[in-house]
Amino acid sequence: MTQDRVLPRVPVRGGGRASRWLTGALLAVAGINGAAAVQDPPAGPKELRVCQDPANMPFSNDKGEGIENRIAELFGKSLGVPVTYYSYPQRFAFVRNTLRYKLPGEDYRCDLMLGVPAGFDQVSGTKPYYRSTYALVFARGKGLDHIASGEDFLRLDPAQLAQLKIGVYDKSPASKWLARHNLVDQGVPYQTIDVNADHYPGWMIDQDLVAGKIDVAIVWGPVGAYFADKVKSVELKVVPLKSEPGIKFDYEIAMGVRYGEPEWKKQIESLIDKHRDDIDRILKAYHVPLVDESLNPVRY
């Protein structure tokens, strides 16, 4: 779950838990050894117990306002059971402290984790329920309005590109992309994992981008689209990025259960199939950039 730092060592500005899950975990599908086998939960659960971060919008929060909260409530209604949450910040050892956490003589605290990258081996992953991508976010009216793709951005006049400050999270695909296209000097690195409880995924956008400390942000698409929509002081444009050979921007997102619970996993996958249209409506309500791989196949 590591990637060489491609930006020079400069003081970190801002930060945020932006990608602490979907930049940290997204980049690493190499993790911990498989967990010991456990028994399947009863066929008819009395409640749907969900692992969540209490302050990780647009995905989840303790008010139940996130994408994952709405999908969990959809599943709970379908199962005819209430939804309960076990909350823990997604900074360090999230899986170990939620899905795989129990004390002697006690049950696990939660049974389902939404929003994990497909292939993330710390959990037994379901089939994906959406695919999204990283995106450029910038303010309109500053000479970038015509940009509709990463290619358009790279075709900017070199003198204009040289003046831009581009915010990226360290260890993200954006860092590698800047290095490939000779834009390292324009990069402003932000920490992928920040222990400051006041920081959140959209910090780079609704704080530094809006304030003009950076000109462009490159973030995970659902984060960029959500916070761009929330900002009212300036009009922000979100441009999804396409993967290119050697640089993967788009990822499939799945749900996770504990290893050794195949029947529970099948039950969750049946809910994904049953409610796929409902899930798509929820994603679109949060402006999530959705990627159809068949329309944009890329070899890595």
N, C-alpha and C positions, 0 to 999 in steps of 0.2 A: 504494500500500500504506500509505496514511496515513489517519488519522481524527482529527478534532479532539478534543483532550482535553476531557472534559466534567466532570472533577473538579477541585476547587480545588488549587492547589499546596500540598501539605503534605508533611512529611517522609515518605519511603517507608519502610514497615516490612516487613521480611522480603524477599521477592523470590522468585525462582525462575525456572527455565527453563520454567515452566508455560506454556504457550502460546507459547514462543519459536518453535515451529513451528506449533502449532495455535491460536495466537492471533495471532501475527505473520502467518504465511502465510494463515491462514484469512480474515483481514480484508482481504487484499490479493490479489487475483488480478490485480494489475496489476504487472507486474514488468519485468523485463529484456527487451530485444529478443530475438527468436528466435535460437537458436544456429545456427551454420553447419551445413550438412548434413554428415553423416558416413555411413560405409558401414554396412550391416547386419552384425551379427556372424554368424559361421557358423551354418547352420541347426541343427546339433547341438552346442550348447555343451558344453565339457568340465567346466565348473563353473558354478554359479549365483553370480555375484558381486553382493553386495548392499551398498548404501550404508546406513550406520546411524550413529546417535548411540550411543556406548558407555555412556551413563548417562542414559537417558530413559524410565524405566519409567512407565506400563505398556507402552510401545511397543517399546523395545529396550534391551539393555545388553550388555556384553562377556561376560556369562555365558550369553547366549542364552535369557534368561528372559521376554522380552517377547512381546506379541501379534504383532508383525511378525517376530520370530525364528521363532515357531512356524509362521506362514504361509509364510515363506521355506523352512523345512525341509520343509513339506508339498509345496511346489512342486519342491524339489530331488529329493525322493523320487519324485515323479511323472515328472520328467525323467530320473531315473536318474543324477544327477550330484551331487557334493558341493556344499555351500553354503559359500562363503567371504564374509567381511565386510571392508569397508574402512570404518574408523571415523573419524569427525570430529565434534566437538561442533556441534550445531545452534544456534549462536548467531549467527554472521555468515557470509554467503556459503556456505551449506551446499552448494547445488547446484554452484556454481563449483568448490568444493574437493573434490567427490566425483564426481558423475555426469559432469561436464564437465572433469575434471582429468586431464591427461596431460602428460608431459614429452616433448621431441623424441626420437623413436626408441623410445618406450614405448607400451604400450597404455593404455587407460583403466583406472582403478583399480576401478571397479564399473559394473554395467550396469542395475541395477534399484533404484528407490527406492520403498519402501512408505510409505503414510500421508501422501499429499499431498492438499490440497483439490482437488476436481474444478474444473477451470478455471484452475488455477494455471499461468501461462503460461511459467514458467522450465523446464518439462519438457513432453514430449509425454505427456499424461495418458491413462490407460486408462479404460475404463468404471468406475464406482464399484463398490466391493465392500462398503461399508456406509454407513449414514447415522446420525449421532448428533447430540446436542444438548448445550448447556450445561445445568448443573444447580445447584440450591441444595444446600448441604451444611451440616448443623447437628447439634448434640448433642441427643439425646432428654432429656426430663426438665427442660427449661428453658422450658416454655410454648409450644413450637412443634410439639409432637408431632402435632397435628391437621392440619398443613399437608400437602397432597397435590398442590399445583399452585402456579404463580406467582400465580394469581388469589387462592388462599387466603392467600398471604403478604401480598398487597396489601390484603386485607380485615382484616388485624390492626388492633386499636385504634390510632389515630394516636399515642397516648401511648406505647404499647409499641413501635411502629415507630421513634419518635424516639429511643428508648434503645438501639437495636441498632447494633452496629458491623459493617458488611458489607464483607468483603474482596473486591476485584475487581482483575483485571489491567488495567493501563492499555491503552487502545486496543482493548478487547474490547467485544462487544455489551453486556456487563453494565454498562459505564459509561454507555452511551446509555440503557439501560433505567432505571437509577437516576435519570438526569436527567429522563426523561419522567415518572416517577412521583414527582417531588419528594423524592427520597431522597439527593440529592447530599451533604448534610451528614452522612449516615450512612456514606458510602463511605470505606473505607480503601484507598488505591491501592497496588498492588504493581507492580514493574517487569515488563513483558513479557519483556524480554531482560536477563539478569543475567550478568555475566562471571565471577561467583564460582563456581568449580568445585564448591563444596560445596552449591550450591543445585540443586534438582530440581523437577519439576512439582508434586509434592504438598506442597511446603514449607508453603504456606498452611494446609493441612489438618492434617498430623500434627505441626506445630510450633505455629503460632499459634492455630488453632481449638481444638485439644485443650487448650492452655494457657489459653484464655479471653481471649486478646488481641483476638480478634474473635468475634462471635456466629454469623455466617453467612458462608460462602464461596460465591462464584459462579464456577465453573470449568468447563472443557470436560468433558463428562460422563464419558468414559472415565477421565480423571485422577481426578475426584471419586469415582467408584465404586470404583476400584482402591484408593486410599488410605483411603477410608472403611472398606473391608473389612479393610485391614491393621491399622488402629488397634484395639487391644484394651482400652485404659484407659478409654474411654468408648464408648457406643453412638452411632454417627452415622447419620443418615438422609439419603438422597440423593433429591432430587425433580427430575426432568427438567423443563426449561422449554420451553414452546411458543413458537414464533415468533409475532410479532404484526405487523400492518402497519407497515412502516418499520423493524422490528428483527428481524433474522434470527439465531436461535439455533441452528438445525439446519443441518448441512452434510453433503454427500456426500464421502466419502473414496475416493480412487483410488490408483493406482500410477503412477510416472513412469519413462519411458525417455528417451533422447536423441532430439532431433528428427532426422529422416532415417533412422529405423530402423523402418519400418512393419511388416516381417515379424516382428521381435522383439516389437513391441507386440501384434500379432495373437496371437502365441504366448502371451504373458502373459495376454491377455484370454481365450484358450481355457482356460487353467488356472483363471482366476477362475470361468468358467462351470462347468467340470468339478468344481470343489471348493467350490461355493457352500455346500453343506450343512456341509462340514467347516469352512469359514471361519466360518460362523454359530456352530458349536459352540465354536470357539476364542474368539470374541467374547463369548459367553455365559459361558464359564469365567472371563473377566475382568470379568464383571458390566457390560459396556458397555451403556449405555442405547441401544437401537436404535429408530429412528423410521421408521414407515411413512408416507410423505408422502401416500399416497392417503387415509389416515384423518385427516390433519390438514393439508389444503391451505391455504396462506396466500399472499395476494398482497402483494408488496412495493412 
